[in-house]
């Protein structure tokens, strides 16, 4: 079973994605901010991290930077799921080595397929999903 860590501060969004991913047969843990996300990434070792960008305490980009420099988490593919869009954000995400960038609102099928591909491929970069 694919293990997904979802880092999202909005409770309604967390619950929606939690239910969708469980229906798809994925195991999910959720973190309300980047600090908790970092802790869970180390302790739980998910197959994929699904990351929002607008987070309290530490934004998604800083969280990804910390994940990518830690030997304990650098191997985990990160998929950004965010309403924040634009070429600068896509380029910044790409420079951090993310697996994919999915804009909100999103297609459930695209989200699940991207997570499954990321779990299979590892950190191989496929570029943003527009």
Secondary structure as a PSIPRED ss2 file (coil, helix, strand):
# PSIPRED VFORMAT (PSIPRED V4.0)

   1 X C   1.000  0.000  0.000
   2 X C   1.000  0.000  0.000
   3 X E   0.000  0.000  1.000
   4 X E   0.000  0.000  1.000
   5 X E   0.000  0.000  1.000
   6 X E   0.000  0.000  1.000
   7 X E   0.000  0.000  1.000
   8 X C   1.000  0.000  0.000
   9 X C   1.000  0.000  0.000
  10 X C   1.000  0.000  0.000
  11 X H   0.000  1.000  0.000
  12 X H   0.000  1.000  0.000
  13 X H   0.000  1.000  0.000
  14 X H   0.000  1.000  0.000
  15 X H   0.000  1.000  0.000
  16 X H   0.000  1.000  0.000
  17 X H   0.000  1.000  0.000
  18 X H   0.000  1.000  0.000
  19 X H   0.000  1.000  0.000
  20 X H   0.000  1.000  0.000
  21 X H   0.000  1.000  0.000
  22 X H   0.000  1.000  0.000
  23 X H   0.000  1.000  0.000
  24 X C   1.000  0.000  0.000
  25 X C   1.000  0.000  0.000
  26 X C   1.000  0.000  0.000
  27 X E   0.000  0.000  1.000
  28 X E   0.000  0.000  1.000
  29 X E   0.000  0.000  1.000
  30 X E   0.000  0.000  1.000
  31 X E   0.000  0.000  1.000
  32 X C   1.000  0.000  0.000
  33 X C   1.000  0.000  0.000
  34 X H   0.000  1.000  0.000
  35 X H   0.000  1.000  0.000
  36 X H   0.000  1.000  0.000
  37 X H   0.000  1.000  0.000
  38 X H   0.000  1.000  0.000
  39 X H   0.000  1.000  0.000
  40 X H   0.000  1.000  0.000
  41 X H   0.000  1.000  0.000
  42 X H   0.000  1.000  0.000
  43 X H   0.000  1.000  0.000
  44 X H   0.000  1.000  0.000
  45 X C   1.000  0.000  0.000
  46 X C   1.000  0.000  0.000
  47 X C   1.000  0.000  0.000
  48 X E   0.000  0.000  1.000
  49 X E   0.000  0.000  1.000
  50 X E   0.000  0.000  1.000
  51 X E   0.000  0.000  1.000
  52 X C   1.000  0.000  0.000
  53 X C   1.000  0.000  0.000
  54 X C   1.000  0.000  0.000
  55 X C   1.000  0.000  0.000
  56 X C   1.000  0.000  0.000
  57 X C   1.000  0.000  0.000
  58 X C   1.000  0.000  0.000
  59 X C   1.000  0.000  0.000
  60 X H   0.000  1.000  0.000
  61 X H   0.000  1.000  0.000
  62 X H   0.000  1.000  0.000
  63 X H   0.000  1.000  0.000
  64 X H   0.000  1.000  0.000
  65 X H   0.000  1.000  0.000
  66 X H   0.000  1.000  0.000
  67 X H   0.000  1.000  0.000
  68 X H   0.000  1.000  0.000
  69 X H   0.000  1.000  0.000
  70 X C   1.000  0.000  0.000
  71 X C   1.000  0.000  0.000
  72 X C   1.000  0.000  0.000
  73 X C   1.000  0.000  0.000
  74 X C   1.000  0.000  0.000
  75 X C   1.000  0.000  0.000
  76 X C   1.000  0.000  0.000
  77 X E   0.000  0.000  1.000
  78 X E   0.000  0.000  1.000
  79 X E   0.000  0.000  1.000
  80 X E   0.000  0.000  1.000
  81 X E   0.000  0.000  1.000
  82 X E   0.000  0.000  1.000
  83 X C   1.000  0.000  0.000
  84 X C   1.000  0.000  0.000
  85 X C   1.000  0.000  0.000
  86 X C   1.000  0.000  0.000
  87 X H   0.000  1.000  0.000
  88 X H   0.000  1.000  0.000
  89 X H   0.000  1.000  0.000
  90 X H   0.000  1.000  0.000
  91 X H   0.000  1.000  0.000
  92 X H   0.000  1.000  0.000
  93 X H   0.000  1.000  0.000
  94 X H   0.000  1.000  0.000
  95 X H   0.000  1.000  0.000
  96 X C   1.000  0.000  0.000
  97 X C   1.000  0.000  0.000
  98 X C   1.000  0.000  0.000
  99 X C   1.000  0.000  0.000
 100 X E   0.000  0.000  1.000
 101 X E   0.000  0.000  1.000
 102 X E   0.000  0.000  1.000
 103 X E   0.000  0.000  1.000
 104 X C   1.000  0.000  0.000
 105 X C   1.000  0.000  0.000
 106 X C   1.000  0.000  0.000
 107 X C   1.000  0.000  0.000
 108 X H   0.000  1.000  0.000
 109 X H   0.000  1.000  0.000
 110 X H   0.000  1.000  0.000
 111 X H   0.000  1.000  0.000
 112 X H   0.000  1.000  0.000
 113 X H   0.000  1.000  0.000
 114 X H   0.000  1.000  0.000
 115 X H   0.000  1.000  0.000
 116 X H   0.000  1.000  0.000
 117 X H   0.000  1.000  0.000
 118 X H   0.000  1.000  0.000
 119 X H   0.000  1.000  0.000
 120 X H   0.000  1.000  0.000
 121 X H   0.000  1.000  0.000
 122 X C   1.000  0.000  0.000
 123 X C   1.000  0.000  0.000
 124 X C   1.000  0.000  0.000
 125 X C   1.000  0.000  0.000
 126 X C   1.000  0.000  0.000
 127 X C   1.000  0.000  0.000
 128 X C   1.000  0.000  0.000
 129 X E   0.000  0.000  1.000
 130 X C   1.000  0.000  0.000
